[in-house]
Amino acid sequence: MKSLFSLIVFLFSLFSFSQYEYPEKKNADIVLRSTLAVQLLDEDNESAKYANAAVKEVFSENWKLTEVVFLSKREIEKLKDSKDTKYTYLTHDDALLKDMRMGHISPTGKLHSMGVNAPSGSVSFKYAAFTFAYYSYNLEITGEKKPVSVTKIGFANGELSKIDYLFLCQQLSHLLDSSSKSVPKNEYYNIESNIELSKNSQLTLLEDYFREKDIKKMDSYYKNDFKLVKREEYQDVILNKESGKTYVKIIWSHQHRMYLWTVVNAEDGTVISQVGFGGIKFGRNHDANDIIKAKHLKYITSTMAQKVNNRYK
């Protein structure tokens, strides 16, 4: 009874998450009739040069839906201004989302939340309760007055690597293909087959995501096949699209303005499970790796949990 109550509390604390906006069919069709213009970084440092080389390689090899070109931000802005309908645009930006709150600070320097009776002489002020850093890609089409967003893909990390660009390419491909075929957004997932796939696959877990005390108890959290790996092996599983394996990835959800963590089929990049939100630490920058809670791994193969979480609004 206690475990059932805990599950219910957990589920309803997560809302009904969907990680990315499902494209409208008319917009998906426009994208599929156009050339995709992918925005590159300004190559003013080695990191940007690496990122541009990676995104070119990944999209050249994996983007099968339309022609693709790679342009600078300035070149894309010129095309947007000219309202050239030959192109759709995959642009990017980083962002910092701050949750601002009011508080009091007493003459002794102690912080009090708003609504609490603070001592005489306290000063009210705004502060960032927590700060989220994320990186975002936006797929856009030409509109009558301004570009129209088709969907957005959010990442919890700022500097992207090949595995992120492959994930980006795969998510866009799946979303556009599904929408263009008139698949309703509430049928984008098949929860039953996703759970079976999870149970019959080896779950690849990056060691960096977990604390040592969690690693020692991992067998009690997840009863199916899994493997804790270092970053190099984690990347190889994804880039080699290994059959029979899944992996955990932290993403940013624009719809809910928070981090989520998902389980992805390594072979084709489909998201097959979504577990959601692990918790927040107050008073400092929020590290995305704090999101995954090992004790929540059991919800990957929970039908009740996935019916709540794997749903598009």
C-alpha positions in Angstrom: 0.0 0.0 0.0 2.9 2.3 0.9 4.6 1.7 -2.5 1.3 2.4 -4.4 0.8 5.7 -2.6 4.5 6.7 -3.3 3.9 5.9 -7.0 0.8 8.0 -7.2 2.5 11.0 -5.5 5.4 10.7 -7.8 3.3 10.5 -10.9 1.1 13.4 -10.1 4.1 15.5 -9.1 5.4 15.1 -12.7 2.3 16.4 -14.5 1.8 14.9 -18.0 5.1 15.5 -19.7 5.8 15.6 -23.3 9.4 16.4 -24.3 8.9 18.2 -27.6 6.2 20.0 -29.4 4.5 17.7 -32.0 4.5 19.5 -35.4 1.2 20.4 -37.1 0.9 18.4 -40.3 0.6 21.4 -42.6 3.9 22.7 -41.2 5.6 19.3 -41.4 4.6 19.1 -45.0 6.1 22.5 -45.7 9.4 21.3 -44.2 9.4 18.2 -46.3 9.0 20.3 -49.5 11.9 22.6 -48.6 15.7 22.6 -48.2 16.8 22.5 -44.6 19.2 25.3 -43.7 21.2 24.3 -40.6 22.7 27.2 -38.7 26.5 27.0 -37.9 28.4 28.6 -35.1 30.8 31.5 -35.8 34.2 29.8 -36.0 36.0 32.1 -33.6 37.4 29.2 -31.4 38.3 25.6 -31.7 35.2 24.4 -29.9 33.0 26.1 -32.5 35.1 24.6 -35.3 34.6 21.1 -33.8 30.8 21.7 -33.4 30.4 22.8 -37.0 32.4 19.8 -38.3 30.3 17.5 -36.1 26.9 18.9 -37.1 27.8 18.8 -40.8 29.0 15.2 -40.6 25.9 14.0 -38.6 23.3 15.7 -40.8 25.0 14.8 -44.0 25.0 11.1 -43.1 21.7 10.9 -41.2 19.2 13.5 -42.6 17.2 11.6 -45.2 14.0 13.7 -45.5 15.1 16.7 -47.6 18.2 18.4 -49.0 20.3 20.1 -46.4 22.7 23.0 -46.5 24.9 24.6 -43.7 24.8 28.3 -43.4 26.0 31.0 -41.0 23.7 32.9 -38.8 24.0 36.0 -41.0 23.2 34.0 -44.1 20.1 32.5 -42.6 18.9 35.9 -41.4 19.2 37.3 -44.9 17.1 34.4 -46.2 14.5 35.0 -43.5 14.3 38.7 -44.4 13.8 37.8 -48.0 11.0 35.4 -47.0 12.6 32.7 -49.3 10.1 29.8 -49.1 12.6 27.4 -50.6 14.2 27.0 -47.2 13.3 26.0 -43.7 15.6 26.8 -40.9 17.2 25.0 -38.0 18.6 27.7 -35.7 20.0 27.6 -32.3 20.6 29.6 -29.2 21.6 29.1 -25.6 19.5 30.5 -22.7 19.4 31.0 -19.0 16.1 30.7 -17.4 15.9 32.2 -13.9 13.0 31.6 -11.5 12.9 34.9 -9.7 11.4 35.2 -6.2 10.9 37.8 -3.5 12.5 37.5 -0.1 13.6 39.4 3.0 17.0 39.8 4.5 17.2 40.6 8.2 19.7 43.0 9.7 21.7 40.0 10.8 22.0 38.8 7.2 19.5 35.9 7.5 17.3 35.2 4.4 13.5 34.9 4.9 11.0 33.7 2.3 8.3 36.2 1.2 5.2 35.8 3.4 7.2 35.0 6.5 7.2 37.7 9.2 10.7 39.0 9.0 12.3 41.0 11.9 12.1 44.7 12.0 14.5 46.5 9.7 14.5 43.7 7.1 15.0 44.6 3.4 12.9 43.0 0.6 14.7 41.9 -2.6 14.4 39.7 -5.6 16.6 36.6 -6.0 17.0 33.7 -8.4 15.7 30.6 -6.6 17.4 28.4 -9.1 19.0 28.9 -12.5 18.6 26.5 -15.5 21.1 26.6 -18.4 20.0 24.9 -21.6 20.7 24.9 -25.3 17.9 25.0 -27.9 17.4 24.2 -31.6 14.3 25.7 -33.3 12.9 24.4 -36.6 11.2 27.2 -38.4 9.3 27.8 -41.6 8.7 31.1 -43.4 5.5 32.9 -42.2 3.6 35.9 -43.6 5.0 38.3 -41.0 7.7 36.3 -39.2 9.1 32.8 -39.1 6.8 30.1 -37.6 8.2 27.6 -35.2 7.5 24.0 -36.1 9.1 22.3 -33.1 12.0 22.9 -30.7 14.6 20.4 -29.4 16.1 21.3 -26.1 19.4 20.0 -24.5 20.5 20.2 -20.9 24.1 20.8 -21.9 25.5 23.9 -23.6 28.3 22.5 -25.8 26.9 19.8 -28.0 28.8 16.8 -29.4 28.2 14.2 -32.1 25.8 12.2 -29.9 23.7 15.4 -29.3 23.6 16.3 -33.0 22.6 12.7 -33.9 19.8 12.8 -31.3 18.7 16.2 -32.7 18.6 14.8 -36.3 16.7 11.6 -35.2 14.1 13.5 -33.1 13.3 15.9 -36.0 13.1 13.1 -38.5 10.7 11.0 -36.3 8.5 14.0 -35.5 8.2 15.2 -39.1 7.7 11.8 -40.6 5.0 10.9 -38.1 3.2 14.2 -38.4 3.3 14.1 -42.2 1.7 10.7 -42.2 -1.2 12.1 -40.1 -0.3 10.1 -37.0 -2.2 11.7 -34.1 0.1 13.1 -31.5 -1.5 10.9 -28.8 -0.5 7.9 -30.9 3.1 9.0 -31.4 4.1 6.5 -28.7 3.0 2.9 -28.3 3.5 2.5 -24.5 3.1 -1.3 -24.5 5.7 -2.0 -27.2 8.0 0.7 -25.7 7.9 -1.0 -22.3 8.6 -4.4 -23.9 11.5 -3.0 -25.8 12.9 -1.5 -22.5 12.6 -4.9 -20.8 14.3 -6.7 -23.6 17.1 -4.2 -24.1 20.3 -3.5 -22.2 20.0 -0.1 -20.6 23.2 1.9 -21.0 23.8 4.2 -18.0 26.5 6.8 -17.9 28.5 6.5 -14.6 28.7 10.3 -14.4 24.9 10.5 -13.8 24.9 8.7 -10.5 26.4 9.1 -7.1 28.6 6.3 -5.7 26.0 5.3 -3.1 23.4 4.9 -5.9 25.7 2.8 -8.0 26.1 0.3 -5.1 22.3 -0.1 -4.9 21.6 -0.1 -8.7 20.5 -3.8 -8.7 17.6 -2.9 -6.3 16.5 0.0 -8.4 16.4 -1.6 -11.9 15.5 -5.3 -12.3 16.2 -5.6 -16.1 19.5 -5.8 -17.9 21.7 -2.7 -17.6 25.3 -1.6 -17.8 27.1 1.3 -16.2 29.7 2.7 -18.5 32.2 5.5 -18.9 31.6 8.3 -21.4 33.6 6.7 -24.3 31.6 3.5 -24.3 28.4 5.5 -23.8 29.2 7.5 -26.9 30.1 4.4 -28.9 26.7 2.8 -28.1 24.9 5.8 -29.5 27.1 6.6 -32.5 27.2 3.0 -33.6 23.5 2.7 -33.2 23.9 -0.6 -31.4 20.9 -3.0 -31.7 19.4 -4.3 -28.5 20.6 -1.3 -26.4 18.9 1.7 -25.0 20.5 4.7 -23.2 19.5 7.5 -20.8 19.6 11.1 -21.9 18.8 14.3 -20.1 16.8 16.9 -22.2 15.2 20.2 -21.8 11.4 20.5 -22.3 10.3 23.8 -23.7 6.7 22.8 -23.0 7.2 22.5 -19.3 10.3 24.7 -18.8 12.2 22.0 -17.0 14.7 19.2 -17.4 13.4 15.7 -18.1 15.3 12.4 -18.5 14.4 9.9 -21.2 15.3 6.4 -22.4 16.3 6.3 -26.1 16.5 3.3 -28.4 20.1 3.4 -29.5 19.4 1.7 -32.9 17.1 4.4 -34.3 16.9 7.2 -31.7 13.3 6.8 -30.8 12.4 8.0 -27.2 10.7 5.0 -25.6 10.4 6.1 -22.0 10.2 9.3 -20.0 10.7 9.5 -16.3 10.7 13.2 -15.6 11.9 15.3 -12.9 14.3 14.3 -10.1 14.5 17.3 -7.8 15.9 20.8 -7.3 18.7 22.1 -5.1 18.0 25.7 -4.0 20.3 28.6 -3.9 22.8 27.6 -6.7 23.1 26.8 -10.4 21.2 23.7 -11.1 23.3 20.9 -12.6 21.5 18.7 -15.1 23.2 15.6 -13.8 21.2 16.1 -10.5 18.0 15.3 -12.4 18.4 11.6 -12.6 17.5 9.8 -9.4 18.5 6.1 -9.4 15.5 5.1 -7.4 13.2 6.3 -10.2 14.7 3.8 -12.7 11.9 1.4 -11.9 9.4 3.7 -13.5 11.0 3.1 -17.0 9.0 -0.2 -17.2 6.0 0.9 -15.2 2.9 0.9 -17.4 1.2 3.4 -15.0 4.1 5.8 -15.0 4.5 5.7 -18.8 0.8 6.3 -19.4 1.2 9.5 -17.5 4.6 10.6 -18.8 4.8 9.5 -22.4 2.0 11.7 -23.6 1.7 14.6 -26.0 -0.7 17.4 -25.1 
